[in-house]
């Protein structure tokens, strides 16, 4: 039998508004409280989101609310570690926006807190739940493109003043790096598809000279080459200083065929040479959080809580595997040397 889960949201920004709608549209979730450093009107907030919402101005008071089962952390990345550890110690289950933290030491500290408190967790790598990647994963598992020997998934999204997170994203303190800022979605999708552990990474940084991007305190383009333990290789570009429409480039090459974005070629299907078959999927083609499949992800999280099981695909442990590779890539780009994992 399904339970009902009261959710308290830490932070009330752009991502939080998308989260609240998605959480309230699941069959079990109900947002009942929000922490914000701003003075929010509870009546106005409740009317906006269709549920009765209390407002807290101290995280400690939110975590002390015994009626809250799940904490959804959508605050600035630099705040994630302290808030996640505190929420785990308060006995809450946790949804955590990416990036989980801005350094590996903090990420490992969160893991230790989750392990010590038996915390169930969900990290917002929500693109693992979009039909583009659920379909691609099924195609790979069916063997339709054979053994993958090369893959590249790239994130092209100019994050300038026209985009919600630009205000704080430009800082080293909260943006961190191109990969931490946003490109982690592409790296995570690549690791999902390749099906092998990473052995070594080599990464390089670059930066646009356009004045829009000069306020960034870190290089805004990172290209990472990955060597996998099974002999495959991969590439992930994170380009947040491009002037072009959003594009989540996806290409996988295997022994029996290839995938390019929403197109498939497979020798297993006896497809005509030089012709792609178009897949009927929703592409990861938008940087707008309102377009992301949070509801499907949060539904899966609540279903896993009902069963007292770990979150499928995007538990903290799953996400940490991606961030370990990411931190190695940023280390490589800074040092100019390959980094082994």
C-alpha positions, -999 to 999 in steps of 0.1 A, spaced: 0 0 0 13 35 -9 22 60 19 19 97 18 51 117 22 53 152 34 81 171 18 100 201 30 119 221 4 151 239 12 155 270 -11 128 286 -31 143 295 -65 137 284 -101 145 247 -96 123 246 -65 92 258 -83 96 229 -108 102 204 -80 72 215 -61 49 210 -90 64 176 -98 63 165 -62 26 174 -57 17 156 -90 31 123 -78 6 99 -61 23 101 -27 41 134 -24 28 166 -8 49 197 -2 40 211 32 69 234 41 96 256 24 127 271 39 138 304 24 161 332 34 135 356 20 103 365 37 77 345 18 39 348 23 26 313 33 -9 321 20 5 332 -14 28 302 -16 0 278 -8 -23 294 -34 4 292 -60 11 255 -55 -22 242 -44 -12 228 -10 -9 242 25 27 253 29 44 265 60 74 289 56 105 286 77 134 311 79 158 287 96 169 254 82 171 240 117 134 247 123 124 230 90 144 199 100 129 198 134 94 196 120 85 159 128 56 159 103 81 162 74 93 129 59 115 140 30 138 170 25 143 184 -10 175 204 -12 175 230 -40 198 256 -24 231 270 -37 256 241 -43 280 255 -17 253 248 9 245 212 -1 269 194 22 260 210 55 223 208 47 223 172 35 243 160 65 220 178 89 189 164 72 203 129 74 210 133 111 174 145 115 161 112 101 148 126 69 149 110 34 166 133 9 162 146 -26 193 165 -37 197 188 -67 229 186 -87 257 192 -83 258 171 -51 287 192 -38 316 211 -53 344 189 -41 350 152 -35 358 155 2 323 170 9 307 144 -14 323 116 6 312 132 38 275 132 26 279 95 18 292 87 53 262 106 68 237 88 46 253 54 54 253 61 92 216 72 92 203 47 67 191 76 45 172 69 13 183 94 -14 175 107 -48 199 129 -68 184 150 -96 200 134 -126 165 134 -139 175 129 -175 180 92 -167 142 92 -167 135 110 -200 123 87 -227 153 94 -249 176 76 -224 152 50 -211 148 40 -248 185 41 -256 192 20 -225 166 -6 -236 182 -7 -272 216 -13 -257 203 -40 -234 186 -57 -263 219 -58 -282 207 -38 -311 239 -18 -315 262 -46 -301 292 -39 -280 298 -1 -276 334 9 -283 329 47 -286 304 71 -272 301 109 -269 275 129 -251 280 167 -251 262 195 -233 259 227 -254 240 254 -235 250 291 -233 243 301 -197 242 339 -199 222 367 -183 190 353 -200 192 321 -179 179 317 -144 211 304 -127 235 329 -143 234 353 -114 252 328 -90 265 304 -116 293 327 -126 310 323 -92 336 297 -84 319 293 -50 286 281 -64 292 274 -101 324 255 -95 333 244 -130 317 239 -164 310 203 -156 297 210 -121 275 238 -133 256 219 -159 277 195 -180 274 168 -153 241 158 -169 260 148 -201 288 130 -183 262 111 -162 243 101 -194 275 89 -210 284 68 -180 248 54 -180 252 43 -216 287 30 -218 282 2 -192 318 1 -179 338 17 -152 361 45 -161 399 38 -158 414 71 -167 404 106 -178 421 135 -196 404 169 -197 411 203 -213 396 237 -206 388 266 -229 368 298 -226 349 321 -250 362 357 -253 327 371 -257 320 398 -230 289 380 -218 310 352 -204 339 373 -189 322 374 -155 328 336 -151 354 329 -125 363 295 -140 368 281 -176 334 277 -192 342 249 -217 357 215 -207 363 186 -230 369 152 -213 383 120 -229 375 89 -210 392 55 -211 369 26 -199 381 -6 -183 365 -27 -211 386 -9 -237 360 15 -249 366 53 -251 343 82 -248 342 120 -249 321 145 -230 321 183 -238 306 207 -214 301 241 -232 282 267 -212 297 296 -232 283 288 -266 259 310 -286 235 285 -301 203 267 -293 204 242 -265 218 208 -277 224 176 -259 245 157 -285 243 120 -281 263 95 -303 270 59 -295 289 35 -319 287 -3 -314 296 -35 -332 261 -39 -346 250 -3 -351 249 33 -339 226 58 -322 226 95 -330 203 116 -308 168 102 -317 180 80 -346 190 44 -348 209 23 -373 212 -14 -365 224 -44 -386 203 -65 -364 171 -50 -379 183 -53 -415 179 -16 -420 186 -1 -453 221 12 -457 225 50 -454 192 54 -437 185 61 -400 154 50 -382 138 78 -361 130 69 -325 97 82 -311 112 97 -280 112 130 -261 147 144 -265 168 161 -238 166 194 -258 158 220 -232 176 238 -203 143 249 -188 137 230 -156 100 230 -163 107 206 -192 127 181 -172 111 147 -161 112 154 -124 77 139 -119 87 105 -132 119 105 -111 101 116 -79 74 90 -85 101 63 -87 116 77 -55 84 75 -35 77 41 -49 111 29 -37 103 44 -2 71 24 -1 92 -8 -7 120 3 16 144 0 -13 171 21 -27 162 46 -54 167 31 -89 192 48 -113 197 80 -93 204 71 -57 232 91 -40 255 61 -45 248 61 -83 254 99 -85 286 97 -65 301 74 -91 295 101 -117 309 128 -95 341 109 -88 347 108 -125 338 145 -128 362 156 -100 389 136 -117 382 154 -150 384 188 -133 417 177 -116 431 167 -150 421 199 -166 437 219 -138 469 199 -138 473 192 -176 478 155 -168 457 124 -171 440 111 -138 435 75 -131 405 63 -111 
